[in-house]
């Protein structure tokens, strides 16, 4: 019998073709998606999440533009940025409608008071 050596499977934990993802690309995507339905909650939550997502997207976009060949995940970053803009827009419109409603209701209530003659 020949000297047989057992075959070991080598696991490759790092492959040279695999690029690391942008640090906040998944976070931007999640915040952007969540900002759309939460913008219907009086607009406050959607506006807040949209602004946070846009700030994080700006940082990662700058990092990606410096080293475009080094990072992956630009698709998630771009999708999250678009969702954040949509959520921010919807939240702003709903917030302005709510503000106009409050001002209209306050003007009716104040005009009905006896000292407003």
C-alpha positions in Angstrom: 0.0 0.0 0.0 1.1 3.4 -0.8 1.4 6.2 1.8 -2.0 7.8 1.5 -2.6 11.2 3.0 -6.1 12.2 4.0 -7.6 14.9 1.9 -8.4 18.0 3.9 -10.9 20.5 2.6 -9.6 23.9 2.9 -12.1 26.5 3.6 -11.6 29.8 2.0 -12.6 32.6 4.3 -11.2 35.3 2.1 -11.3 35.3 -1.6 -9.5 38.0 -3.5 -12.6 38.6 -5.7 -14.9 39.3 -2.8 -15.0 43.0 -1.9 -16.2 44.2 1.5 -19.5 45.9 1.6 -19.9 49.6 2.4 -20.2 50.1 6.2 -23.7 51.5 6.3 -25.3 50.4 3.1 -27.7 47.9 4.8 -28.5 50.4 7.5 -29.3 53.1 4.9 -31.5 50.6 3.1 -33.4 49.6 6.2 -33.9 53.1 7.5 -35.0 54.2 4.0 -37.6 51.5 3.7 -38.9 52.0 7.3 -39.2 55.8 6.7 -41.9 55.3 4.1 -44.6 53.7 6.2 -43.7 55.6 9.3 -44.0 58.9 7.5 -47.8 58.4 7.8 -47.4 58.6 11.7 -47.9 62.4 11.7 -44.7 62.7 9.6 -42.3 63.0 12.5 -40.8 59.5 12.5 -40.6 59.3 8.7 -38.8 62.7 8.5 -36.3 61.7 11.3 -35.5 58.3 9.7 -35.2 59.8 6.3 -32.7 62.5 7.4 -30.6 59.9 9.3 -30.6 57.6 6.3 -29.5 60.5 4.0 -26.7 61.6 6.3 -25.4 58.0 6.5 -25.7 57.6 2.7 -23.7 60.8 2.1 -20.8 59.4 4.2 -20.8 56.1 2.4 -21.2 57.6 -1.0 -18.1 59.7 -0.3 -16.2 56.6 0.8 -17.4 54.7 -2.4 -16.4 57.5 -4.7 -12.8 57.6 -3.2 -12.4 53.8 -3.7 -15.0 52.4 -6.2 -13.1 49.2 -6.8 -12.6 48.3 -3.2 -16.2 48.3 -2.0 -19.4 46.6 -2.9 -23.0 47.3 -1.8 -23.5 50.5 -3.9 -26.9 49.1 -5.0 -28.2 48.9 -1.5 -26.9 52.4 -0.7 -28.6 53.9 -3.8 -31.9 52.1 -3.1 -31.9 53.2 0.5 -31.2 56.7 -0.5 -34.1 56.8 -2.9 -36.5 55.3 -0.3 -35.3 57.8 2.3 -36.0 60.7 -0.1 -39.5 59.3 -0.8 -40.2 58.8 3.0 -38.9 62.3 3.7 -41.1 63.8 1.0 -44.2 62.0 2.2 -43.5 62.8 5.8 -43.0 66.5 5.0 -46.2 66.8 3.1 -48.2 65.1 5.9 -46.5 67.3 8.5 -47.5 70.4 6.5 -51.1 69.2 6.1 -51.2 68.5 9.9 -49.8 71.9 10.7 -52.3 73.7 8.4 -55.1 71.7 10.0 -54.0 72.7 13.5 -53.7 76.4 12.5 -57.2 76.3 10.8 -58.8 74.7 13.9 -57.0 77.2 16.2 -58.3 80.1 14.1 -61.9 78.8 14.3 -61.7 78.3 18.0 -60.1 81.7 18.7 -62.7 83.5 16.5 -65.5 81.9 18.5 -64.2 83.2 21.9 -66.1 86.2 23.3 -63.1 88.5 23.6 -62.4 88.1 19.8 -65.1 90.6 18.8 
